[in-house]
Amino acid sequence: MAAIRERHAQPVLLCAALLLSLTNGSLAATPEAWLERMHESLSVLSYHGEFSYFHGGELSSLQLAHAVVDGVRHERLVHLNGTPREVIRTGDTVTCVLHPGDRLLDLDESIPAGPFAQAYGRHLEGLPEGYQVSFGPADRIAGRETVQLHIEPETADRYGYRLWLDRETALLLRSELLDTSGQPLEIFQFVRIEIGTSMDPALLKPAAGDDLVKYDLAFADSHAGLDAGAGGRRVRWEASWLPAGFVMASADVRRVPSRQEGVENLVYSDGLATFSVFLEPAPVNFSPAHTARHGATVAVMRRVVADTPEPWLVTVVGEVPIETAERVAEHIRPLPDPG
């Protein structure tokens, strides 16, 4: 009887093994397919929880709530330690809520960068140019099984990533942004998260208080900014050199609360990394150059080297190596007059 049971059990085990392999194959697919799923999950899933964020030698705790209501994205990001701050997003409108004495710049520097932010990310149709991706070992984050991806740059003009995606939904649960030597510059990780469950609407509402200051980040039409449309203001600059795979994601005139005139803003992305170029008239007392780095974010400030009637100041800010930002700043040129 034992021999008979063993003979009958073998086909059952083989079928089970085959079914398991087919199931795992359909779920795992390729690393590139997981990246596409990650991009979709960030925008279409509803989720809320708390995460830790290590950046520039500082560790922060934040609360995030994200929901899609009638096709419109609603998001609220709240700092749980340090100065009270929050960011509210409704569709394409972003509102920063600050307490007295806080600065908009401080808030901007404390928001995670890289794939999690997706501020200007394009749809990931496979792996962006300039990277190689592979699977890493399985792991658990916030009590959930994950798929780990290693994204390595092919050249030294951009950073690499390690990503941990929820195995069930492909939502990003942890990311590490790595410098050119493979050391983490920025770490983001959920410590608690609920995905696809009912959410208290209060989690998406901004804090109330008479002493709070709210800034709506208003942008001109990105597409109208590239062409002189009716009532639109034409963006007058371009980068004559870019790292391979980077393209312009948006171009507009950014209204900054502390300035009367808008600052021209060009945003470039390769689908993972992003950097912004800001252009404004150079102040009279501007020093020759300035370079700074805070965690993964670098800022390079230079005078525009192109021949222009008046001196202009260019600032490159983003999650790229300093050498890359400096080279971009040196290659900012005014667009030819369309005549």
Phi, psi and omega in degrees: 000319179299319180294320179296315179300321181294318181294321179287331182287329184300312178298324179297315180295320179296318178297318179297318179296319179296316179299318180296318181294321178294319180296312180298322181295321181289328180281315186282318182051235181241163175302322180297321179295323177296323177297318178297317178297321179300313181301316180293318184294327180298331186256336187254339182276152170259132182201158175206151181172193178240147177219158175257151185219114178256124186203126177062034180079005181243143179247126180238153173244132183225156176247135181231133172232132183221131179212154175244116183241118181053039177081002181251132179281133174236133184213143177222126180242122186234131175280131183261347176225162183073207181296129179297124179213155173203157178233129180246131177236129174229107186063238179263005180263128180241127179242128177259127181253116184241150173267161182307135178091346179276159182240147178299323180297319179299320180294316182298324182285346185257009179261131182305143178257198176072199186298334183293320185294313180053035183295320181228020187294142173274166175295131184275094176270077187085191183279132177300155179300141176097006181228158168236141184232144179212163177281143171254182181292150177296152183204173175238134177229130179053036177078009183240144177290140185231162169250128183258134178241137174251120180247112185248131178286147179276342179227167185273011182267010177206169183263167176254173183220152163237128184236140174243113182253139176302126185297329184280318188244348184071012176292140180288119181254337178206143173217147173234127175261124190250140176284184185292345176260004178088010179269139181294129173261334184209135178229127175238135179205129171291137174254340174208136180206142173238127186243127173075009179266167178296143186237138175294121181304335180296336180295340182260357183267140180290158177296151180250147179165140182290337183268001181278146177247128182244128177246123171269122179280102184262135179234145171289165179301121184299320183284322178295334180293334181279332179237149181284086181274176180296119179075357181268159180251126185283131173288133192251012187227162175207161174261119181279351172224136175221150172300148182305134178094345179277136176226163178289122179269328177197159176213126183201180175250115186269127176274117179255127185305327184276359183236144178285321181262152178287158177252127179290134188229121174248132181241130181238143181212150172253010182103338175239302180272153181218141168218153182245146176242122179249136180231134181204159176302137183286133175294156184298321185264024182291132177288160187304318183199158178209134178225135179213155175222135177231102185065236180275348186266128178247147176229125180236124182241127183216159165284144176294126184279345180292155180283109179231152181303324179236151180291137179238152180249132177243134177234125177252123182231129177172184184260066177224161177301153181303318182299323178293314180297320179296318181293321176298314181300324181286347183245024174277128184227149174288143176290147177299144178294123182296349176075000000 
